[in-house]
Amino acid sequence: MSGLFNLANPYKLRDRGVMGMDKRNFSYISRYNQRKFFPNVDDKLKTKVLALDYGLAVPELLGEVRYQHDVAEVSKILDRYQGFCIKPSKGSGGKGILVIIGSDEKGYKKASGEHITYDEIIRHVSNILAGLFSLGGAADVAMIEALIEFDPAFTGLSHEGVPDIRIIVFKGYPVMAMLRLATHASDGKANLHQGAVGVGINIVDGVAKAAVQYNRPVSTHPDTGRDLLDIKIEGWLEMLHLSASCYEMSGLGYLGADVVLDRNRGPMILELNARPGLAIQTANRMGMLPRLQAIEAIGGRRGPSIEQRVEFVVENFK
């Protein structure tokens, strides 16, 4: 951790409840995430199928391409939709995601305003199948999803990309939340390491607490000028329930749930992560450990319901 936390003094970090990489890996990921469940989140297509089985909302799947000899078939999908998103099923860190918002005489228009040709789209799909963007370079599947129409409340809060909300979920309890906003520097991706803005969100009521870019405090979006501290996410309890549901659905005890707010369909699960990063602590200006330890201290043989878990969070993590 850096910026808002003093790297030079590990004792102060510990006193503020900040969790480091080793602690996360050994005390939480290794302990609470059985390896057999990793494919449930590392494979986005499998995640989508599981979510639908559990009745959880996800972006609509328009089609999929599994084999190189089927790549040309993608034209049938593209001809039916003005906008779409192509992503690798086993990709990570936003790599290999191609968002097309429309087409005209210049070709297919990306969210950045740039145009690409049909042949370039086909080449991109072929690269996905070859494993260019997948974990470990394994052969992959290209997913084609419907575009997310983000809620008007987020207007001016993201540059060339859809805002998403990362919620850390531990044993089914939402622990900490962050709104991730794409910037020009991040090339439209909601990846903090690439320059996206992270806005710490109060886990109780969905109100912004603080914001950072490159681990430094900011108060306005660098591209749009929108006030980042004047944010309240409507329907926040519904998002907490949705993220908490990912515990049963995935089988993982410690995970990051990425949720988007669609103007028509409401909250939807974008993807899940079995190894969520720790920058969310910087965005919230607080450590995560006290909340994790409070959940570990909860006794009882029978696990509480989703509603009871969310109620505990609202009452105890103010």
C-alpha positions as CSV (number, residue, x, y, z in Angstrom):
1,M,0.0,0.0,0.0
2,S,1.2,3.5,-0.6
3,G,0.0,7.1,-0.9
4,L,-2.5,7.4,2.0
5,F,-0.7,4.8,4.0
6,N,2.9,5.1,5.2
7,L,4.9,2.2,3.7
8,A,7.9,3.0,5.8
9,N,6.1,2.1,9.1
10,P,4.6,-1.4,9.0
11,Y,3.5,-1.1,12.6
12,K,1.3,1.9,11.8
13,L,-0.2,-0.1,8.9
14,R,-1.0,-3.0,11.3
15,D,-2.5,-0.6,13.9
16,R,-4.8,0.8,11.2
17,G,-5.9,-2.7,10.3
18,V,-4.4,-2.7,6.8
19,M,-4.1,-6.1,5.2
20,G,-1.0,-6.8,3.1
21,M,-0.5,-9.3,0.3
22,D,0.9,-12.1,2.4
23,K,-1.8,-11.9,5.0
24,R,-4.5,-11.9,2.2
25,N,-2.9,-14.9,0.5
26,F,-2.2,-17.1,3.5
27,S,-4.9,-16.2,6.0
28,Y,-7.8,-15.6,3.7
29,I,-7.4,-16.9,0.1
30,S,-5.6,-20.1,1.0
31,R,-7.7,-20.7,4.0
32,Y,-11.2,-19.9,2.7
33,N,-11.0,-20.5,-1.0
34,Q,-10.8,-24.2,-2.0
35,R,-9.0,-24.6,-5.2
36,K,-11.7,-26.8,-6.7
37,F,-14.0,-23.7,-6.8
38,F,-11.5,-21.4,-8.6
39,P,-12.9,-22.4,-12.0
40,N,-16.3,-21.0,-10.9
41,V,-14.8,-17.5,-11.1
42,D,-11.7,-17.8,-13.3
43,D,-14.0,-18.9,-16.2
44,K,-16.4,-16.0,-16.9
45,L,-18.7,-18.2,-19.0
46,K,-19.0,-20.7,-16.1
47,T,-19.7,-17.8,-13.7
48,K,-22.5,-16.6,-15.9
49,V,-24.1,-20.0,-16.1
50,L,-23.9,-20.5,-12.3
51,A,-25.3,-17.0,-11.7
52,L,-28.3,-17.7,-13.9
53,D,-28.9,-21.0,-12.2
54,Y,-29.0,-19.1,-8.9
55,G,-31.4,-16.5,-10.3
56,L,-28.8,-13.7,-10.2
57,A,-28.8,-11.0,-12.9
58,V,-25.9,-10.9,-15.4
59,P,-25.3,-9.1,-18.7
60,E,-27.1,-11.0,-21.6
61,L,-24.9,-13.4,-23.5
62,L,-25.4,-12.8,-27.2
63,G,-23.2,-15.6,-28.4
64,E,-19.9,-17.5,-28.0
65,V,-17.1,-18.7,-30.2
66,R,-15.2,-21.8,-29.2
67,Y,-13.3,-22.9,-32.2
68,Q,-11.2,-21.2,-34.9
69,H,-13.3,-22.7,-37.7
70,D,-16.4,-20.9,-36.2
71,V,-14.8,-17.4,-36.1
72,A,-16.5,-16.3,-39.3
73,E,-19.9,-17.1,-37.7
74,V,-19.4,-14.1,-35.5
75,S,-20.6,-11.9,-38.4
76,K,-24.2,-13.3,-37.8
77,I,-24.1,-12.0,-34.3
78,L,-22.6,-8.7,-35.2
79,D,-25.2,-8.1,-37.9
80,R,-28.0,-8.4,-35.4
81,Y,-26.7,-5.9,-32.8
82,Q,-25.5,-2.3,-33.0
83,G,-23.4,-2.6,-29.8
84,F,-21.7,-5.5,-28.0
85,C,-18.8,-6.5,-25.9
86,I,-16.3,-9.2,-26.8
87,K,-14.3,-10.7,-24.0
88,P,-12.2,-13.7,-23.2
89,S,-13.8,-16.1,-20.9
90,K,-10.6,-16.7,-18.9
91,G,-9.1,-13.3,-19.2
92,S,-8.0,-11.1,-16.3
93,G,-7.3,-7.5,-15.5
94,G,-9.5,-6.3,-18.3
95,K,-7.2,-7.7,-21.0
96,G,-8.8,-8.6,-24.3
97,I,-12.1,-6.8,-23.7
98,L,-13.4,-5.1,-26.9
99,V,-16.4,-2.8,-26.6
100,I,-18.2,-1.7,-29.7
101,I,-20.9,0.9,-29.3
102,G,-22.1,1.1,-32.9
103,S,-21.2,1.0,-36.6
104,D,-21.2,3.5,-39.5
105,E,-19.5,3.9,-42.9
106,K,-16.1,4.1,-41.1
107,G,-16.5,0.7,-39.6
108,Y,-17.2,-0.5,-36.0
109,K,-16.9,2.3,-33.4
110,K,-15.2,1.6,-30.1
111,A,-16.1,3.4,-26.9
112,S,-13.0,5.6,-27.4
113,G,-14.4,6.9,-30.6
114,E,-11.9,5.0,-32.7
115,H,-13.0,2.8,-35.6
116,I,-11.9,-0.8,-36.4
117,T,-12.7,-3.0,-39.3
118,Y,-14.6,-6.3,-39.4
119,D,-11.3,-8.1,-40.1
120,E,-9.8,-6.6,-37.0
121,I,-12.7,-7.9,-34.9
122,I,-12.3,-11.3,-36.4
123,R,-8.5,-11.2,-35.7
124,H,-9.3,-10.2,-32.1
125,V,-11.6,-13.1,-31.6
126,S,-9.0,-15.5,-33.1
127,N,-6.4,-14.1,-30.6
128,I,-8.9,-14.8,-27.7
129,L,-9.3,-18.4,-28.8
130,A,-5.5,-18.8,-29.1
131,G,-5.2,-17.8,-25.4
132,L,-3.5,-14.5,-26.0
133,F,-5.4,-12.9,-23.1
134,S,-6.2,-15.9,-20.9
135,L,-4.6,-16.9,-17.6
136,G,-1.5,-19.0,-18.4
137,G,-2.1,-18.7,-22.2
138,A,-4.6,-21.6,-22.2
139,A,-7.0,-21.9,-25.2
140,D,-10.1,-19.8,-24.5
141,V,-13.6,-19.0,-25.5
142,A,-14.8,-15.6,-26.9
143,M,-17.9,-14.3,-25.2
144,I,-20.1,-11.8,-26.9
145,E,-22.3,-9.9,-24.4
146,A,-24.9,-7.2,-24.7
147,L,-23.7,-3.7,-23.9
148,I,-24.4,-2.4,-20.4
149,E,-26.5,0.8,-20.4
150,F,-25.1,2.4,-17.2
151,D,-27.5,4.3,-15.0
152,P,-27.8,8.0,-15.7
153,A,-26.7,8.7,-12.1
154,F,-23.2,7.8,-13.2
155,T,-23.1,10.4,-16.0
156,G,-19.8,12.2,-16.0
157,L,-18.2,9.7,-13.6
158,S,-16.4,7.6,-16.2
159,H,-14.5,8.2,-19.4
160,E,-15.1,5.8,-22.3
161,G,-16.1,3.0,-20.0
162,V,-18.8,1.6,-17.7
163,P,-18.4,2.3,-14.0
164,D,-18.4,-0.8,-11.8
165,I,-18.5,-1.5,-8.1
166,R,-16.0,-3.9,-6.5
167,I,-17.4,-5.4,-3.2
168,I,-15.2,-7.6,-1.1
169,V,-17.3,-10.5,0.3
170,F,-16.0,-12.7,3.2
171,K,-18.0,-15.7,4.2
172,G,-21.0,-14.2,2.6
173,Y,-20.7,-10.8,4.3
174,P,-20.0,-7.7,2.2
175,V,-17.0,-6.1,3.8
176,M,-15.7,-3.2,1.8
177,A,-16.8,-1.4,-1.4
178,M,-15.2,0.7,-4.1
179,L,-16.6,2.4,-7.2
180,R,-14.1,2.1,-10.1
181,L,-14.2,4.7,-12.8
182,A,-12.4,4.5,-16.1
183,T,-10.2,7.4,-17.3
184,H,-8.4,8.5,-20.4
185,A,-5.2,7.3,-18.7
186,S,-6.7,3.8,-18.1
187,D,-7.9,3.6,-21.7
188,G,-11.5,3.1,-20.7
189,K,-10.7,0.2,-18.3
190,A,-11.7,0.2,-14.7
191,N,-8.3,-0.9,-13.6
192,L,-6.7,1.2,-10.8
193,H,-3.2,0.0,-11.8
194,Q,-3.7,1.5,-15.2
195,G,-4.9,4.9,-14.0
196,A,-8.6,4.4,-13.2
197,V,-10.1,6.2,-10.2
198,G,-11.2,4.3,-7.1
199,V,-13.9,5.8,-5.0
200,G,-14.3,4.4,-1.5
201,I,-18.0,3.7,-0.8
202,N,-19.5,3.4,2.7
203,I,-20.6,-0.2,2.9
204,V,-23.6,0.8,5.0
205,D,-25.3,3.4,2.8
206,G,-23.6,3.6,-0.6
207,V,-22.2,7.1,0.0
208,A,-18.8,8.1,-1.3
209,K,-16.1,8.5,1.4
210,A,-12.9,9.3,-0.5
211,A,-11.3,8.9,-3.9
212,V,-7.8,8.1,-5.3
213,Q,-6.0,7.8,-8.6
214,Y,-2.5,6.3,-8.7
215,N,-2.8,6.0,-4.9
216,R,-3.2,9.8,-4.5
217,P,-6.3,11.6,-3.1
218,V,-8.5,13.2,-5.8
219,S,-11.8,15.0,-5.4
220,T,-12.9,15.3,-9.1
221,H,-12.8,13.0,-12.1
222,P,-9.6,13.9,-14.1
223,D,-11.4,13.9,-17.4
224,T,-14.9,15.1,-16.7
225,G,-14.4,17.3,-13.7
226,R,-17.4,15.6,-11.9
227,D,-17.3,15.8,-8.1
228,L,-16.3,12.4,-6.8
229,L,-17.4,13.0,-3.2
230,D,-20.9,13.9,-4.1
231,I,-22.0,10.3,-4.9
232,K,-24.7,8.2,-3.4
233,I,-25.5,4.9,-5.1
234,E,-29.3,4.3,-5.2
235,G,-30.5,0.8,-4.4
236,W,-27.5,0.1,-2.3
237,L,-29.1,-2.6,-0.2
238,E,-30.0,-4.5,-3.3
239,M,-26.3,-4.5,-4.4
240,L,-25.3,-5.8,-0.9
241,H,-27.7,-8.6,-1.2
242,L,-26.5,-9.4,-4.8
243,S,-22.9,-9.5,-3.7
244,A,-23.6,-11.6,-0.6
245,S,-25.4,-14.1,-2.8
246,C,-22.1,-14.8,-4.7
247,Y,-20.8,-16.7,-1.6
248,E,-23.3,-19.6,-2.1
249,M,-23.1,-19.4,-5.8
250,S,-19.3,-19.5,-6.2
251,G,-18.3,-21.6,-3.2
252,L,-15.6,-19.2,-2.3
253,G,-15.2,-17.7,1.2
254,Y,-13.1,-14.7,0.2
255,L,-13.9,-13.0,-3.2
256,G,-14.4,-9.8,-5.0
257,A,-17.8,-9.2,-6.7
258,D,-17.8,-6.7,-9.5
259,V,-21.3,-5.3,-9.9
260,V,-22.7,-2.9,-12.5
261,L,-25.9,-0.8,-12.4
262,D,-27.8,-1.0,-15.7
263,R,-30.4,1.7,-16.3
264,N,-33.0,-0.9,-17.4
265,R,-32.1,-4.1,-15.5
266,G,-30.7,-2.7,-12.3
267,P,-27.7,-4.3,-10.5
268,M,-26.0,-7.1,-12.3
269,I,-22.9,-9.3,-11.6
270,L,-20.2,-8.5,-14.1
271,E,-17.6,-11.0,-12.9
272,L,-16.1,-12.5,-9.7
273,N,-12.5,-12.6,-8.6
274,A,-10.9,-15.2,-6.2
275,R,-7.9,-13.0,-5.7
276,P,-9.2,-9.4,-5.3
277,G,-6.6,-6.7,-5.0
278,L,-6.0,-4.6,-1.9
279,A,-6.2,-1.0,-3.3
280,I,-9.8,-0.9,-2.0
281,Q,-8.3,-0.1,1.4
282,T,-6.5,2.9,0.0
283,A,-9.7,4.2,-1.6
284,N,-11.6,3.8,1.7
285,R,-8.7,5.2,3.8
286,M,-9.0,2.3,6.2
287,G,-7.9,-1.3,6.6
288,M,-10.0,-4.3,6.1
289,L,-8.7,-6.6,8.8
290,P,-10.9,-5.5,11.7
291,R,-14.0,-6.3,9.7
292,L,-12.7,-9.6,8.5
293,Q,-11.8,-10.5,12.1
294,A,-15.2,-9.5,13.4
295,I,-16.8,-11.9,10.9
296,E,-14.4,-14.7,11.9
297,A,-15.5,-14.2,15.5
298,I,-19.2,-14.9,14.7
299,G,-20.0,-18.3,16.1
300,G,-22.8,-20.8,15.5
301,R,-23.1,-23.9,13.5
302,R,-25.9,-22.9,11.2
303,G,-24.9,-20.2,8.7
304,P,-27.0,-17.0,8.7
305,S,-29.1,-16.1,5.7
306,I,-28.2,-13.5,3.1
307,E,-30.6,-11.1,4.8
308,Q,-29.1,-11.7,8.2
309,R,-25.6,-11.2,6.9
310,V,-26.4,-7.9,5.2
311,E,-28.2,-6.8,8.4
312,F,-25.1,-7.5,10.4
313,V,-23.0,-5.5,8.0
314,V,-25.3,-2.5,8.1
315,E,-25.5,-2.6,11.9
316,N,-21.8,-3.2,12.7
317,F,-19.7,-1.6,10.0
318,K,-20.8,2.1,10.3
